[in-house]
Amino acid sequence: MRVDKFLNSVNITKRRAVSEDMCKNGVISVNGSVAKPAKDVKVGDIITVTYLERVIKYEVLQIPETKTIPKTKQDDYIREVK
């Protein structure tokens, strides 16, 4: 699954256009390298989101099969890495 679609479907971003812009501006990296919006995400990948004030890392646990998942199921798909 594309990284921009993944971020949207697991509720890290509200819209895919937002995650696409974040990728284009170098805010999103996968396994330590800056990711383009079409970068494929696999189970076990570490996605890093660099905000102005902080950096958050997520580990991919599962790839969703539907377009969106309920926010209550988010922990089944990603885990925040310290």
N, C-alpha and C positions, 0 to 999 in steps of 0.2 A: 504494500500500500504506500502511496506517496506520502511524504512527511507532512505536506500541507493538509491533506485530507485526514491524516491520522490525528494531528493536533486538533482539528475541528471535531472529529467524531468522538474523541475521548474528553471533550469539553475543556481543553486547555485554552483554546481561543473560541470566541463566539461565532465568528464567520471564517470561512475558508479564505476569503479575500484578505483578511487580517493576517492569517498565518502565512499566506503567500507573500505579502509585503514584508513580513518579519524575516522570511527566508532571503528575499532579495536584498534586504538591508544588512544581512550578516548577523542577525540576532540569534538565529537558530543554528546549532551545530549538532551533527550526529557523529558519535565516536571520536570527538575531538577535531573534526574538520567541518568548516562552514558548509551548510547544506543548501542546495538549490531546491525550489519547491517540488520538483519531480523526483527527488532522491527517494529511493525505496527504503522502507523501514522494515526490519526483521525482528523477531523475538530475540531479546538479549541486548539490543542496541541501547546506547545511552544517548538521550536527547538532552542537550543543554540549551536553556533559554536564558539569555543575558539581558536583564532589564537594567534600567539606569542605576538603581540602588542595590540590586542583588542578582545573584545567579542561582537558578534552580535547575537541578539535574533530575531527569526521569529515566527509569529503566522500563523498557517495553516488555510486558509480561505476556500479552496476547495481541493479536491483530483482530479488530472487530470485523464481523461479517456483515453488519448492517451499517447504514449511513451514519446513524447517531446511536449513542447508548444513553441510558438514564444516568444522571449524575451519581445516583446511589451505587451503580455498578462500576464506577471509575476505578476503584481499587483493584478490580479484577484484570484491568488492562495495563495500568501503569503503577509504578511505585516510585516515590520520591527518594532519591539517593542523597545522603548527607555528605 
